[in-house]
Amino acid sequence: MAYRAKNNAIKVVQGDQRGQYTRIRDYLQAVLDTNPGSRCIVTTKFLKDHPSINPRFHGLFICLNACKEGFLNGCRPFIGVDGCFIKLSTGQQILAATGRDGNNNIYPIAFGVVDKEDTKSWTWFLTELKAAIGGESGRFGFYTIISHRQKGLLKAVSQVFPNCPQRFCLRPIY
């Protein structure tokens, strides 16, 4: 009984995680209505070997206009990219792009949710990021891309930001 009560409580608090995918477009429209100039993209795909005729979630990208303007007008020309697992039953991963402000604090630029961290997902995320921030360079020249060299990331950065230098974060080594 305690196990069932715990699971019922979790359902009440977290809701139906898979069911929320049908509401993503509503959420993104609310973001666009309240944050004009933001870039919010959700993509779907059809699975070849799956009997369902409904499209499946592929990726989500959000770059709020205030974050973009703050990065472009007040941050150093460095973009840190990283990914992490979402600890839910759906198994997706979060990809994030951050900058550094004048006080050397981390500044959020954009984030995305994808199925897995591979070259294809990173290429999609970085392409959306490039479109959101207006290209490979800003007021201070080409951006420097800093990463932990995740799966597929180096190749994706070379494809999407070919003129931008890449650097590697030493924190994991430290």
HUSULKA-V6505 format. One record per residue. N is the residue number from 0. RES is the residue in three letters. PHI is phi as a letter, one per 30 degrees, with the letter a starting at -180 (999 if undefined). Layout:
# HUSULKA-V6505
N;RES;PHI  N;RES;PHI
This chain:
# HUSULKA-V6505
0;MET;999  1;ALA;d  2;TYR;d  3;ARG;d  4;ALA;d  5;LYS;d  6;ASN;d  7;ASN;d  8;ALA;d  9;ILE;d  10;LYS;d  11;VAL;d  12;VAL;d  13;GLN;d  14;GLY;i  15;ASP;d  16;GLN;d  17;ARG;d  18;GLY;d  19;GLN;d  20;TYR;d  21;THR;d  22;ARG;c  23;ILE;e  24;ARG;d  25;ASP;d  26;TYR;d  27;LEU;d  28;GLN;d  29;ALA;d  30;VAL;d  31;LEU;d  32;ASP;d  33;THR;c  34;ASN;b  35;PRO;e  36;GLY;j  37;SER;d  38;ARG;c  39;CYS;b  40;ILE;b  41;VAL;b  42;THR;b  43;THR;b  44;LYS;b  45;PHE;c  46;LEU;d  47;LYS;d  48;ASP;c  49;HIS;c  50;PRO;d  51;SER;d  52;ILE;c  53;ASN;d  54;PRO;d  55;ARG;c  56;PHE;d  57;HIS;c  58;GLY;a  59;LEU;b  60;PHE;b  61;ILE;b  62;CYS;b  63;LEU;d  64;ASN;e  65;ALA;d  66;CYS;d  67;LYS;d  68;GLU;d  69;GLY;d  70;PHE;d  71;LEU;d  72;ASN;c  73;GLY;b  74;CYS;c  75;ARG;d  76;PRO;d  77;PHE;c  78;ILE;b  79;GLY;c  80;VAL;b  81;ASP;a  82;GLY;b  83;CYS;a  84;PHE;d  85;ILE;c  86;LYS;d  87;LEU;b  88;SER;d  89;THR;d  90;GLY;i  91;GLN;d  92;GLN;b  93;ILE;c  94;LEU;c  95;ALA;b  96;ALA;b  97;THR;b  98;GLY;b  99;ARG;b  100;ASP;d  101;GLY;d  102;ASN;c  103;ASN;i  104;ASN;c  105;ILE;d  106;TYR;b  107;PRO;d  108;ILE;c  109;ALA;a  110;PHE;b  111;GLY;b  112;VAL;b  113;VAL;b  114;ASP;d  115;LYS;a  116;GLU;c  117;ASP;b  118;THR;e  119;LYS;d  120;SER;d  121;TRP;d  122;THR;d  123;TRP;d  124;PHE;d  125;LEU;d  126;THR;d  127;GLU;d  128;LEU;d  129;LYS;d  130;ALA;d  131;ALA;d  132;ILE;c  133;GLY;i  134;GLY;k  135;GLU;d  136;SER;b  137;GLY;b  138;ARG;d  139;PHE;c  140;GLY;j  141;PHE;d  142;TYR;d  143;THR;c  144;ILE;c  145;ILE;c  146;SER;a  147;HIS;c  148;ARG;i  149;GLN;d  150;LYS;e  151;GLY;i  152;LEU;d  153;LEU;d  154;LYS;d  155;ALA;d  156;VAL;d  157;SER;d  158;GLN;d  159;VAL;d  160;PHE;c  161;PRO;d  162;ASN;c  163;CYS;c  164;PRO;d  165;GLN;c  166;ARG;b  167;PHE;c  168;CYS;d  169;LEU;c  170;ARG;e  171;PRO;d  172;ILE;d  173;TYR;d
